[in-house]
């Protein structure tokens, strides 16, 4: 069955169930927080539908349109060994979206974020925001409207949703000037080792915040004796979320804040561009030194387009290379991927790049990247990440995957996470030649003759996608079980890959 037939049958099924419940398209749209025209397109088979949207429709219609296995987990069955073709568009950034959702707490007026990634990580933060009194509404084209209450009900926070995301720690900065005593659940997200709040406190303490984690408790307890920074804030870790937290704290400080050793990475830039639209003065965006003159209060109606996701772009580049396919990836944020492309060019990658054009946010530089048939060789130096403008730590797993199809021996040094390099050993189940040196370093010997396998997805986003892409290259049928971690960070990934020639089924009971 081709994708068009599938969408038509699914649309008819939704229409029949809606009619049986005597609901109009407008009534269903209202329940889902979308438009009548979107429901009309879905029922006519004219719109792709994510698993998450199907689940929401199923709930509203009280009909099991989405069938899961007995554990409630979603699996992918991958029929690999075929080449991809055509073009695929990069969607907006997951990491930018969650940072912007947190930054919206600074604004007493209505915030509209345009073309937001409709993914599990975003859904969890939206659930948390709604639980504390924020009104949210999904509009057409994945636009998200956010209206804060007069007072946030922090005591009513959805703890379970909060624990399923690491983003909740970025509530510290926005809440610092608004509440002097509050609690936040421990941050969750990917299982990649111990996360510490200490680097955040180094910056936030300049504004009078103190955070403790009581023994045998599962929350952070924050107290604030508000003050302004009396000197330049030097961050002890050039982390993305650390920088965002301190930038958001500075946004509501009516004075000058200077931050050094700040992360200039893409999600930090997005938060800064957004705050500029709210009237916050920020100099040094894209550098390691930020000068911020905040405002005592922010109450504006604002809309903002998050930038495109460089990690998603790298995922598609890896998918094209590993399957030896000629595809075009459009809307690639080149500033945040050009070093990765330079490394790949040194390995023998043959590709072309379009002229630059500007993203919808008016700032980010985009290009289209077209991959050509290439014969890769192992890089002369090891592959490792560095803070921006170095190779992004989230792109390193994809570079490692690409190394498995290059002739020769490649050392990958994943220093930034305690356990992530271990997940490369899962590729050995697909016949990759992987040598583990320690928990941070592995050797990959290529080129790989891929074989299908049955694998449980790791509890980490990028390693899970790496395995999925390797399965696309493996002739035969593979199964990737429990793909929640992928749905955390990628919108409708299976259907989008299927649109360029992949064959991925979402299945139950296997």
The 8 nearest C-alpha neighbors of each residue, nearest first, counted from 0:
[[1, 4, 5, 2, 3, 6, 8, 502],
 [2, 0, 4, 3, 5, 6, 497, 498],
 [1, 3, 5, 4, 6, 0, 498, 497],
 [4, 2, 6, 5, 1, 7, 44, 45],
 [5, 3, 7, 1, 6, 2, 8, 0],
 [4, 6, 2, 8, 3, 7, 9, 1],
 [5, 7, 44, 9, 3, 4, 8, 10],
 [8, 6, 44, 10, 4, 9, 5, 43],
 [9, 7, 11, 5, 10, 6, 4, 12],
 [8, 10, 12, 6, 11, 7, 5, 13],
 [42, 9, 11, 7, 13, 44, 12, 8],
 [10, 12, 14, 8, 9, 13, 42, 15],
 [13, 11, 9, 15, 10, 14, 8, 16],
 [12, 14, 10, 16, 11, 15, 17, 9],
 [13, 15, 11, 17, 12, 16, 42, 18],
 [16, 14, 12, 18, 17, 13, 11, 19],
 [17, 15, 19, 13, 18, 14, 12, 20],
 [16, 18, 14, 20, 19, 15, 22, 13],
 [19, 17, 21, 15, 20, 16, 22, 14],
 [18, 20, 16, 21, 17, 15, 22, 14],
 [19, 21, 17, 18, 22, 16, 60, 15],
 [22, 20, 18, 19, 17, 23, 16, 26],
 [23, 21, 17, 20, 18, 26, 27, 24],
 [22, 24, 26, 25, 27, 21, 17, 18],
 [23, 25, 27, 26, 35, 28, 38, 22],
 [24, 26, 35, 28, 23, 27, 29, 34],
 [27, 25, 23, 29, 28, 24, 22, 30],
 [28, 26, 30, 24, 29, 25, 31, 23],
 [27, 29, 33, 25, 31, 34, 35, 26],
 [28, 30, 32, 26, 31, 27, 25, 33],
 [31, 29, 27, 28, 32, 26, 59, 33],
 [32, 30, 28, 29, 33, 27, 55, 56],
 [31, 33, 137, 29, 136, 30, 28, 138],
 [32, 34, 28, 138, 31, 137, 139, 29],
 [35, 33, 28, 37, 36, 139, 38, 138],
 [34, 36, 25, 38, 28, 37, 24, 39],
 [35, 37, 39, 34, 38, 40, 24, 25],
 [36, 38, 40, 34, 39, 35, 41, 33],
 [39, 37, 41, 35, 36, 40, 24, 42],
 [38, 40, 36, 42, 37, 41, 35, 43],
 [41, 39, 45, 37, 43, 38, 42, 46],
 [42, 40, 38, 46, 44, 43, 39, 10],
 [10, 43, 41, 39, 44, 40, 11, 14],
 [42, 44, 40, 41, 45, 10, 7, 39],
 [45, 43, 7, 6, 41, 10, 42, 46],
 [46, 44, 40, 43, 41, 47, 6, 42],
 [45, 47, 41, 40, 44, 48, 6, 37],
 [46, 48, 49, 45, 6, 41, 494, 44],
 [49, 47, 52, 46, 50, 53, 491, 41],
 [48, 50, 491, 52, 51, 53, 47, 490],
 [51, 49, 53, 52, 54, 48, 491, 65],
 [50, 52, 54, 49, 53, 55, 118, 119],
 [53, 51, 55, 49, 54, 50, 56, 48],
 [54, 52, 50, 56, 55, 51, 57, 65],
 [53, 55, 57, 51, 52, 56, 65, 50],
 [54, 56, 52, 58, 57, 53, 59, 51],
 [57, 55, 53, 59, 58, 54, 60, 52],
 [58, 56, 62, 54, 60, 64, 55, 63],
 [57, 59, 61, 55, 56, 60, 54, 62],
 [60, 58, 56, 61, 57, 55, 30, 27],
 [59, 61, 57, 62, 58, 56, 17, 16],
 [62, 60, 58, 59, 57, 63, 56, 16],
 [61, 63, 57, 60, 64, 58, 16, 59],
 [64, 62, 65, 57, 66, 61, 58, 54],
 [63, 65, 57, 62, 66, 53, 54, 56],
 [66, 64, 63, 54, 53, 67, 57, 50],
 [67, 65, 64, 63, 507, 68, 506, 71],
 [68, 66, 507, 71, 73, 72, 65, 69],
 [67, 69, 507, 508, 71, 70, 72, 66],
 [70, 68, 71, 67, 508, 72, 507, 66],
 [69, 71, 72, 68, 67, 73, 508, 481],
 [72, 70, 67, 68, 69, 73, 66, 507],
 [71, 73, 481, 70, 68, 67, 74, 483],
 [74, 72, 481, 482, 67, 71, 480, 505],
 [73, 75, 480, 481, 506, 479, 505, 482],
 [74, 76, 505, 479, 504, 478, 77, 506],
 [77, 75, 478, 504, 503, 477, 505, 479],
 [76, 78, 503, 477, 476, 79, 478, 502],
 [79, 77, 476, 502, 475, 503, 477, 76],
 [80, 78, 471, 474, 473, 472, 475, 81],
 [79, 474, 81, 472, 473, 471, 475, 82],
 [82, 80, 79, 83, 472, 501, 322, 471],
 [83, 81, 324, 322, 323, 84, 500, 80],
 [82, 84, 500, 324, 499, 501, 81, 326],
 [85, 83, 326, 499, 325, 500, 324, 82],
 [84, 86, 326, 499, 327, 87, 83, 325],
 [87, 85, 327, 326, 328, 499, 88, 84],
 [86, 88, 328, 329, 327, 89, 85, 499],
 [89, 87, 329, 328, 330, 90, 86, 331],
 [88, 90, 330, 312, 329, 307, 331, 311],
 [91, 89, 307, 308, 88, 92, 116, 311],
 [92, 90, 307, 308, 306, 116, 305, 115],
 [91, 93, 308, 95, 307, 94, 306, 96],
 [94, 92, 96, 95, 116, 488, 97, 91],
 [95, 93, 96, 92, 97, 266, 98, 308],
 [94, 96, 266, 92, 98, 93, 97, 269],
 [97, 95, 93, 99, 94, 98, 92, 100],
 [96, 98, 100, 99, 94, 95, 121, 93],
 [99, 97, 101, 95, 96, 100, 102, 94],
 [98, 100, 102, 96, 101, 97, 270, 103],
 [101, 99, 97, 103, 102, 98, 96, 104],
 [100, 102, 98, 99, 103, 104, 170, 97],
 [101, 103, 99, 104, 100, 105, 98, 173],
 [102, 104, 100, 105, 101, 106, 99, 110],
 [105, 103, 102, 106, 101, 173, 147, 100],
 [106, 104, 103, 173, 102, 107, 297, 251],
 [105, 107, 297, 108, 298, 104, 103, 299],
 [108, 106, 298, 147, 297, 105, 299, 109],
 [107, 109, 298, 299, 300, 106, 110, 146],
 [110, 108, 300, 146, 145, 301, 111, 299],
 [111, 109, 301, 145, 302, 144, 300, 112],
 [112, 110, 144, 302, 143, 145, 301, 113],
 [111, 113, 303, 143, 302, 142, 304, 115],
 [114, 112, 142, 304, 115, 303, 111, 143],
 [115, 113, 141, 142, 140, 116, 304, 112],
 [114, 116, 141, 113, 142, 117, 91, 96],
 [115, 117, 118, 91, 93, 490, 114, 92],
 [118, 116, 490, 115, 121, 141, 119, 122],
 [119, 117, 490, 121, 487, 120, 116, 488],
 [118, 120, 487, 122, 121, 486, 123, 488],
 [119, 121, 487, 123, 122, 118, 488, 164],
 [122, 120, 124, 119, 118, 123, 97, 125],
 [121, 123, 119, 125, 120, 124, 126, 118],
 [124, 122, 126, 120, 160, 125, 121, 119],
 [123, 125, 127, 121, 126, 122, 128, 120],
 [124, 126, 128, 122, 127, 123, 129, 121],
 [127, 125, 123, 129, 124, 128, 130, 122],
 [126, 128, 124, 130, 125, 157, 129, 156],
 [129, 127, 125, 133, 131, 130, 126, 124],
 [130, 128, 133, 126, 132, 131, 127, 134],
 [129, 131, 127, 156, 128, 132, 157, 155],
 [132, 130, 152, 156, 153, 151, 129, 128],
 [131, 133, 129, 130, 151, 148, 152, 134],
 [132, 134, 147, 129, 128, 148, 146, 131],
 [135, 133, 146, 145, 129, 147, 132, 136],
 [136, 134, 145, 144, 133, 146, 129, 143],
 [135, 137, 144, 32, 143, 138, 145, 134],
 [136, 138, 143, 32, 33, 142, 141, 144],
 [137, 139, 142, 33, 143, 141, 136, 32],
 [138, 140, 141, 142, 33, 34, 137, 37],
 [139, 141, 142, 114, 138, 113, 115, 137],
 [142, 140, 114, 139, 115, 138, 143, 137],
 [141, 143, 113, 114, 138, 140, 112, 137],
 [142, 144, 137, 112, 111, 136, 138, 141],
 [143, 145, 111, 136, 135, 110, 137, 112],
 [144, 146, 135, 110, 109, 134, 111, 143],
 [147, 145, 109, 134, 133, 135, 108, 110],
 [148, 146, 133, 107, 134, 145, 149, 132],
 [149, 147, 150, 133, 132, 151, 146, 134],
 [148, 150, 147, 151, 107, 132, 133, 152],
 [149, 151, 148, 152, 132, 147, 131, 153],
 [150, 152, 131, 132, 153, 148, 149, 133],
 [153, 151, 131, 154, 155, 132, 150, 156],
 [154, 152, 131, 156, 155, 151, 181, 182],
 [153, 155, 152, 156, 131, 182, 181, 151],
 [156, 154, 153, 152, 131, 130, 157, 158],
 [155, 157, 130, 131, 153, 158, 154, 127],
 [158, 156, 127, 160, 159, 130, 161, 155],
 [157, 159, 161, 160, 156, 162, 184, 127],
 [158, 160, 162, 161, 157, 163, 184, 156],
 [161, 159, 163, 123, 162, 158, 157, 127],
 [160, 162, 158, 159, 163, 164, 167, 127],
 [161, 163, 187, 159, 160, 164, 186, 158],
 [164, 162, 187, 160, 161, 188, 159, 165],
 [163, 165, 188, 187, 166, 162, 161, 186],
 [164, 166, 186, 187, 188, 167, 168, 163],
 [167, 165, 168, 164, 169, 97, 186, 124],
 [166, 168, 169, 170, 165, 186, 161, 164],
 [167, 169, 170, 166, 171, 186, 165, 183],
 [170, 168, 167, 171, 244, 166, 172, 101],
 [169, 171, 168, 167, 173, 172, 101, 174],
 [172, 170, 169, 174, 173, 175, 168, 244],
 [171, 173, 248, 244, 247, 175, 174, 170],
 [174, 172, 247, 170, 105, 175, 248, 171],
 [175, 173, 177, 171, 172, 176, 178, 170],
 [174, 176, 172, 177, 173, 171, 178, 248],
 [175, 177, 174, 178, 251, 225, 173, 248],
 [176, 178, 174, 175, 179, 173, 105, 251],
 [179, 177, 180, 174, 175, 176, 181, 223],
 [178, 180, 223, 222, 181, 177, 224, 175],
 [181, 179, 222, 221, 178, 223, 182, 220],
 [182, 180, 221, 220, 222, 179, 178, 183],
 [181, 183, 220, 219, 221, 218, 184, 180],
 [182, 184, 219, 218, 185, 220, 181, 167],
 [185, 183, 218, 217, 219, 162, 186, 158],
 [184, 186, 218, 217, 162, 219, 187, 183],
 [185, 187, 165, 162, 168, 167, 164, 184],
 [186, 188, 165, 164, 162, 163, 185, 189],
 [189, 187, 164, 165, 163, 190, 186, 162],
 [190, 188, 459, 191, 458, 460, 187, 484],
 [189, 191, 458, 459, 192, 188, 187, 193],
 [192, 190, 418, 189, 419, 416, 417, 459],
 [191, 193, 417, 190, 418, 194, 416, 419],
 [192, 194, 195, 191, 417, 190, 416, 418],
 [195, 193, 192, 196, 186, 191, 187, 165],
 [194, 196, 197, 193, 198, 199, 186, 200],
 [195, 197, 199, 198, 200, 194, 168, 210],
 [196, 198, 200, 199, 195, 201, 210, 194],
 [199, 197, 201, 200, 196, 236, 235, 241],
 [200, 198, 241, 197, 196, 201, 202, 203],
 [201, 199, 203, 197, 202, 204, 198, 196],
 [200, 202, 198, 199, 204, 203, 197, 234],
 [201, 203, 200, 204, 199, 245, 205, 234],
 [202, 204, 200, 205, 206, 208, 201, 245],
 [203, 205, 208, 207, 206, 200, 202, 201],
 [204, 206, 228, 203, 207, 202, 227, 232],
 [205, 207, 226, 227, 204, 203, 228, 225],
 [208, 206, 225, 224, 204, 223, 226, 205],
 [209, 207, 223, 204, 203, 222, 206, 224],
 [208, 210, 222, 221, 204, 223, 207, 211],
 [211, 209, 221, 220, 219, 222, 208, 212],
 [212, 210, 220, 219, 213, 221, 209, 218],
 [211, 213, 219, 220, 218, 214, 210, 216],
 [214, 212, 216, 211, 215, 219, 218, 220],
 [213, 215, 216, 212, 217, 211, 218, 219],
 [214, 216, 213, 217, 212, 218, 219, 185],
 [217, 215, 214, 213, 218, 212, 219, 185],
 [218, 216, 185, 184, 215, 219, 212, 213],
 [217, 219, 184, 185, 183, 216, 212, 182],
 [218, 220, 212, 183, 182, 211, 184, 221],
 [221, 219, 182, 211, 210, 181, 212, 218],
 [222, 220, 210, 181, 209, 180, 182, 219],
 [221, 223, 180, 179, 209, 208, 210, 181],
 [224, 222, 208, 179, 207, 225, 209, 180],
 [225, 223, 207, 208, 226, 179, 222, 206],
 [224, 226, 207, 223, 206, 176, 227, 208],
 [227, 225, 206, 207, 224, 228, 205, 229],
 [226, 228, 206, 229, 205, 252, 225, 207],
 [229, 227, 205, 230, 206, 226, 256, 231],
 [228, 230, 227, 231, 205, 226, 232, 256],
 [231, 229, 228, 232, 257, 256, 205, 227],
 [230, 232, 257, 258, 233, 256, 259, 229],
 [233, 231, 258, 257, 202, 259, 234, 230],
 [234, 232, 259, 258, 260, 231, 235, 202],
 [233, 235, 236, 260, 202, 232, 259, 237],
 [236, 234, 198, 233, 237, 201, 260, 202],
 [237, 235, 234, 238, 198, 260, 241, 261],
 [238, 236, 262, 261, 260, 234, 235, 239],
 [237, 239, 241, 236, 240, 262, 242, 261],
 [238, 240, 242, 241, 262, 243, 267, 264],
 [239, 241, 243, 242, 238, 244, 169, 98],
 [242, 240, 199, 238, 244, 239, 243, 245],
 [241, 243, 239, 245, 240, 244, 261, 262],
 [244, 242, 240, 246, 241, 245, 267, 247],
 [243, 245, 172, 241, 247, 242, 169, 246],
 [244, 246, 248, 242, 247, 243, 202, 203],
 [247, 245, 249, 243, 248, 244, 242, 250],
 [248, 246, 250, 172, 244, 249, 245, 173],
 [249, 247, 172, 245, 246, 250, 173, 251],
 [248, 250, 246, 252, 247, 251, 293, 245],
 [251, 249, 293, 247, 248, 252, 279, 294],
 [252, 250, 294, 295, 293, 249, 248, 253],
 [253, 251, 293, 249, 254, 250, 295, 294],
 [254, 252, 294, 295, 293, 251, 292, 255],
 [253, 255, 292, 252, 293, 256, 294, 227],
 [254, 256, 292, 291, 257, 293, 290, 253],
 [257, 255, 291, 290, 249, 292, 258, 254],
 [256, 258, 290, 231, 289, 232, 291, 259],
 [259, 257, 232, 289, 288, 233, 231, 261],
 [258, 260, 288, 233, 261, 287, 232, 234],
 [261, 259, 287, 234, 237, 233, 288, 262],
 [260, 262, 287, 259, 237, 242, 288, 258],
 [261, 263, 237, 264, 239, 238, 287, 242],
 [262, 264, 285, 286, 287, 267, 261, 387],
 [265, 263, 262, 267, 387, 266, 268, 239],
 [264, 266, 268, 267, 269, 263, 335, 95],
 [267, 265, 95, 269, 268, 264, 94, 270],
 [268, 266, 270, 269, 265, 264, 243, 263],
 [267, 269, 271, 265, 266, 270, 272, 284],
 [270, 268, 266, 272, 267, 271, 95, 273],
 [269, 271, 273, 267, 268, 272, 99, 274],
 [270, 272, 268, 274, 273, 269, 275, 267],
 [273, 271, 275, 269, 274, 270, 268, 276],
 [274, 272, 270, 276, 271, 275, 269, 303],
 [275, 273, 277, 271, 276, 279, 272, 270],
 [274, 276, 279, 272, 278, 277, 273, 280],
 [275, 277, 273, 274, 278, 272, 301, 279],
 [278, 276, 274, 275, 279, 299, 273, 297],
 [277, 279, 275, 276, 280, 274, 294, 297],
 [278, 280, 275, 293, 274, 277, 250, 292],
 [281, 279, 292, 291, 275, 278, 293, 282],
 [282, 280, 291, 290, 279, 292, 275, 283],
 [283, 281, 290, 289, 284, 291, 280, 288],
 [282, 284, 289, 286, 288, 285, 290, 281],
 [285, 283, 286, 282, 268, 289, 263, 271],
 [284, 286, 263, 283, 268, 264, 287, 262],
 [287, 285, 263, 283, 284, 288, 289, 261],
 [286, 288, 261, 260, 263, 262, 259, 289],
 [289, 287, 259, 286, 258, 283, 261, 260],
 [288, 290, 283, 258, 257, 282, 291, 284],
 [291, 289, 257, 282, 281, 256, 283, 258],
 [292, 290, 281, 256, 280, 255, 293, 289],
 [293, 291, 255, 280, 254, 279, 256, 281],
 [292, 294, 250, 253, 252, 279, 251, 249],
 [293, 295, 253, 251, 296, 252, 250, 279],
 [296, 294, 253, 251, 252, 293, 297, 250],
 [295, 297, 294, 251, 298, 106, 107, 105],
 [298, 296, 106, 107, 299, 294, 105, 277],
 [299, 297, 107, 108, 106, 296, 300, 277],
 [298, 300, 108, 301, 297, 277, 106, 109],
 [299, 301, 109, 108, 110, 298, 302, 111],
 [302, 300, 110, 299, 111, 109, 303, 277],
 [301, 303, 111, 112, 110, 113, 300, 304],
 [302, 304, 112, 113, 305, 111, 273, 360],
 [303, 305, 113, 360, 112, 359, 306, 114],
 [306, 304, 91, 95, 303, 269, 360, 96],
 [305, 307, 91, 92, 304, 360, 363, 308],
 [306, 308, 91, 92, 90, 332, 89, 309],
 [307, 309, 92, 91, 311, 310, 90, 312],
 [310, 308, 312, 311, 332, 335, 313, 336],
 [311, 309, 313, 312, 308, 394, 314, 393],
 [310, 312, 314, 308, 313, 309, 315, 89],
 [313, 311, 309, 310, 315, 314, 89, 331],
 [312, 314, 316, 310, 311, 315, 317, 309],
 [315, 313, 311, 317, 312, 316, 310, 318],
 [316, 314, 318, 317, 312, 313, 319, 311],
 [315, 317, 313, 319, 318, 314, 320, 312],
 [316, 318, 314, 320, 315, 319, 321, 397],
 [319, 317, 315, 321, 316, 468, 320, 322],
 [318, 320, 324, 316, 317, 322, 321, 323],
 [319, 321, 323, 317, 322, 318, 324, 316],
 [320, 322, 318, 323, 319, 317, 401, 472],
 [321, 323, 472, 324, 319, 320, 82, 318],
 [324, 322, 320, 321, 319, 372, 82, 325],
 [325, 323, 319, 82, 83, 322, 326, 320],
 [324, 326, 371, 370, 84, 372, 319, 83],
 [327, 325, 84, 85, 370, 86, 369, 324],
 [326, 328, 369, 86, 368, 370, 329, 85],
 [327, 329, 87, 368, 367, 86, 88, 369],
 [328, 330, 367, 88, 331, 89, 87, 327],
 [329, 331, 365, 89, 366, 367, 88, 332],
 [330, 332, 365, 366, 333, 329, 312, 367],
 [333, 331, 365, 364, 334, 309, 335, 307],
 [332, 334, 336, 335, 337, 331, 365, 366],
 [335, 333, 332, 336, 337, 364, 363, 365],
 [336, 334, 333, 332, 337, 309, 265, 388],
 [335, 337, 333, 339, 338, 334, 309, 340],
 [336, 338, 340, 339, 333, 334, 335, 341],
 [337, 339, 341, 340, 336, 390, 342, 389],
 [340, 338, 342, 336, 341, 337, 390, 343],
 [341, 339, 343, 337, 338, 342, 344, 336],
 [340, 342, 338, 344, 339, 343, 337, 345],
 [343, 341, 345, 339, 340, 344, 338, 346],
 [344, 342, 346, 340, 345, 341, 348, 339],
 [343, 345, 348, 341, 347, 346, 342, 340],
 [344, 346, 342, 343, 347, 341, 378, 348],
 [347, 345, 343, 376, 375, 344, 378, 348],
 [348, 346, 375, 344, 345, 374, 349, 343],
 [347, 349, 344, 373, 343, 346, 350, 375],
 [350, 348, 371, 373, 347, 370, 372, 344],
 [349, 351, 370, 371, 369, 348, 352, 368],
 [352, 350, 369, 368, 370, 353, 349, 371],
 [351, 353, 368, 367, 369, 366, 354, 350],
 [354, 352, 367, 366, 355, 368, 351, 369],
 [353, 355, 366, 356, 352, 367, 365, 368],
 [354, 356, 366, 365, 364, 353, 357, 367],
 [355, 357, 365, 364, 366, 354, 358, 363],
 [358, 356, 364, 365, 363, 361, 362, 359],
 [357, 359, 363, 360, 361, 364, 365, 362],
 [358, 360, 361, 304, 357, 306, 362, 305],
 [361, 359, 304, 358, 362, 306, 305, 303],
 [360, 362, 359, 358, 357, 363, 364, 304],
 [361, 363, 360, 358, 357, 364, 359, 272],
 [362, 364, 358, 357, 365, 361, 306, 332],
 [363, 365, 357, 332, 356, 358, 355, 333],
 [366, 364, 332, 331, 356, 330, 355, 333],
 [367, 365, 355, 331, 353, 330, 354, 333],
 [366, 368, 329, 353, 328, 330, 352, 331],
 [367, 369, 352, 328, 327, 351, 329, 366],
 [370, 368, 327, 351, 350, 326, 328, 352],
 [369, 371, 350, 325, 326, 327, 349, 368],
 [372, 370, 325, 349, 350, 373, 369, 324],
 [371, 373, 323, 325, 349, 324, 370, 374],
 [374, 372, 348, 349, 375, 371, 347, 323],
 [375, 373, 347, 376, 348, 372, 405, 406],
 [374, 376, 405, 347, 346, 373, 406, 348],
 [377, 375, 406, 405, 346, 407, 378, 347],
 [376, 378, 407, 405, 409, 406, 408, 346],
 [379, 377, 380, 346, 376, 409, 381, 345],
 [378, 380, 377, 381, 409, 346, 345, 376],
 [379, 381, 378, 382, 410, 409, 377, 383],
 [382, 380, 410, 411, 383, 409, 379, 378],
 [383, 381, 411, 412, 410, 380, 384, 395],
 [384, 382, 412, 413, 411, 381, 395, 385],
 [383, 385, 390, 392, 391, 395, 389, 386],
 [386, 384, 389, 390, 387, 391, 392, 383],
 [385, 387, 389, 388, 391, 384, 390, 237],
 [388, 386, 389, 264, 385, 263, 391, 390],
 [387, 389, 386, 390, 335, 385, 264, 391],
 [390, 388, 387, 385, 386, 391, 384, 338],
 [391, 389, 384, 385, 339, 338, 392, 388],
 [390, 392, 394, 393, 384, 389, 385, 387],
 [391, 393, 384, 395, 394, 390, 385, 415],
 [394, 392, 391, 395, 310, 396, 461, 397],
 [395, 393, 391, 392, 397, 396, 310, 313],
 [394, 396, 398, 392, 397, 393, 399, 384],
 [397, 395, 399, 398, 394, 400, 462, 393],
 [398, 396, 400, 399, 395, 394, 317, 401],
 [397, 399, 401, 395, 400, 396, 402, 394],
 [400, 398, 402, 396, 397, 401, 395, 411],
 [399, 401, 397, 402, 398, 403, 396, 465],
 [400, 402, 398, 403, 399, 404, 321, 317],
 [401, 403, 399, 405, 400, 404, 398, 377],
 [402, 404, 445, 401, 400, 405, 446, 447],
 [405, 403, 446, 445, 447, 402, 401, 321],
 [406, 404, 376, 375, 402, 446, 445, 377],
 [407, 405, 376, 445, 446, 377, 375, 404],
 [406, 408, 377, 445, 444, 376, 405, 409],
 [409, 407, 444, 443, 377, 445, 442, 410],
 [408, 410, 443, 442, 377, 411, 381, 444],
 [409, 411, 442, 381, 441, 382, 412, 443],
 [412, 410, 382, 441, 440, 381, 383, 413],
 [411, 413, 440, 383, 439, 414, 382, 410],
 [414, 412, 439, 415, 420, 383, 440, 411],
 [415, 413, 439, 412, 416, 417, 383, 440],
 [414, 416, 413, 417, 392, 384, 439, 419],
 [417, 415, 418, 419, 414, 191, 413, 192],
 [416, 418, 192, 191, 419, 438, 415, 439],
 [419, 417, 191, 416, 421, 438, 420, 192],
 [418, 420, 421, 422, 416, 191, 417, 413],
 [421, 419, 439, 422, 423, 418, 413, 438],
 [422, 420, 419, 423, 418, 424, 438, 439],
 [421, 423, 424, 420, 425, 419, 462, 457],
 [424, 422, 425, 421, 426, 420, 433, 462],
 [423, 425, 422, 426, 427, 421, 433, 435],
 [426, 424, 423, 427, 422, 428, 466, 429],
 [427, 425, 429, 428, 424, 431, 423, 466],
 [426, 428, 431, 430, 429, 425, 424, 432],
 [427, 429, 426, 430, 425, 452, 431, 424],
 [428, 430, 450, 427, 426, 449, 452, 451],
 [431, 429, 427, 428, 449, 450, 432, 448],
 [430, 432, 427, 426, 447, 429, 433, 403],
 [433, 431, 444, 443, 427, 430, 434, 445],
 [432, 434, 443, 442, 431, 424, 427, 435],
 [435, 433, 442, 441, 436, 443, 432, 424],
 [434, 436, 441, 437, 433, 442, 440, 424],
 [437, 435, 441, 440, 434, 438, 442, 439],
 [436, 438, 440, 439, 435, 441, 421, 420],
 [439, 437, 418, 421, 420, 440, 417, 436],
 [438, 440, 413, 420, 437, 414, 412, 417],
 [441, 439, 412, 436, 437, 411, 438, 413],
 [442, 440, 435, 436, 411, 434, 410, 443],
 [441, 443, 410, 434, 409, 433, 411, 435],
 [444, 442, 433, 409, 408, 403, 432, 434],
 [445, 443, 408, 432, 407, 403, 409, 442],
 [446, 444, 403, 406, 447, 405, 404, 407],
 [445, 447, 404, 406, 405, 403, 444, 448],
 [448, 446, 445, 404, 431, 449, 403, 430],
 [449, 447, 430, 450, 446, 431, 473, 404],
 [448, 450, 473, 430, 429, 447, 472, 451],
 [449, 451, 429, 473, 430, 474, 452, 448],
 [452, 450, 477, 473, 429, 475, 476, 474],
 [451, 453, 477, 429, 428, 454, 478, 450],
 [452, 454, 478, 477, 479, 455, 451, 480],
 [455, 453, 479, 456, 480, 452, 478, 425],
 [456, 454, 480, 479, 457, 481, 453, 478],
 [455, 457, 463, 480, 481, 479, 482, 454],
 [456, 458, 459, 463, 455, 462, 422, 460],
 [459, 457, 190, 189, 484, 456, 460, 463],
 [460, 458, 189, 457, 190, 484, 462, 461],
 [459, 461, 484, 463, 485, 462, 464, 189],
 [460, 462, 464, 463, 459, 465, 396, 393],
 [463, 461, 465, 464, 460, 459, 422, 466],
 [462, 464, 466, 456, 461, 460, 465, 457],
 [463, 465, 467, 461, 466, 462, 468, 485],
 [466, 464, 462, 468, 463, 467, 461, 469],
 [467, 465, 469, 463, 464, 468, 470, 462],
 [466, 468, 464, 470, 469, 465, 463, 471],
 [469, 467, 471, 465, 470, 466, 318, 464],
 [468, 470, 466, 472, 471, 467, 465, 473],
 [471, 469, 473, 467, 472, 468, 79, 466],
 [470, 472, 79, 468, 469, 473, 80, 467],
 [471, 473, 80, 322, 469, 470, 79, 321],
 [472, 474, 449, 450, 80, 79, 470, 451],
 [475, 80, 473, 79, 450, 472, 451, 476],
 [476, 474, 79, 78, 451, 473, 80, 477],
 [477, 475, 78, 77, 451, 79, 76, 478],
 [476, 478, 451, 452, 77, 453, 76, 470],
 [479, 477, 76, 453, 75, 77, 480, 454],
 [480, 478, 75, 454, 455, 74, 456, 453],
 [479, 481, 74, 455, 456, 482, 454, 478],
 [482, 480, 73, 74, 72, 483, 456, 455],
 [481, 483, 485, 484, 73, 480, 74, 456],
 [484, 482, 486, 485, 481, 487, 73, 72],
 [483, 485, 460, 487, 482, 486, 459, 458],
 [486, 484, 487, 482, 483, 460, 488, 489],
 [485, 487, 483, 489, 488, 484, 119, 118],
 [488, 486, 119, 120, 484, 485, 118, 489],
 [487, 489, 486, 485, 118, 93, 120, 460],
 [490, 488, 486, 492, 485, 118, 487, 491],
 [489, 491, 118, 492, 117, 116, 486, 488],
 [490, 492, 49, 494, 493, 495, 489, 50],
 [493, 491, 495, 490, 494, 489, 496, 486],
 [492, 494, 496, 495, 491, 503, 497, 504],
 [495, 493, 497, 496, 492, 491, 498, 47],
 [494, 496, 498, 492, 497, 493, 491, 499],
 [497, 495, 493, 498, 501, 494, 499, 492],
 [496, 498, 501, 494, 500, 499, 495, 502],
 [497, 499, 495, 496, 500, 494, 501, 2],
 [500, 498, 84, 497, 83, 496, 85, 501],
 [499, 501, 83, 497, 498, 84, 502, 496],
 [502, 500, 497, 496, 499, 503, 83, 471],
 [501, 503, 78, 497, 77, 500, 504, 79],
 [504, 502, 77, 76, 493, 501, 75, 78],
 [505, 503, 76, 75, 506, 77, 502, 493],
 [504, 506, 75, 74, 76, 503, 73, 507],
 [505, 507, 74, 504, 75, 76, 73, 508],
 [508, 506, 68, 67, 509, 66, 74, 73],
 [507, 509, 68, 69, 506, 67, 74, 70],
 [508, 507, 506, 68, 74, 478, 480, 76]]
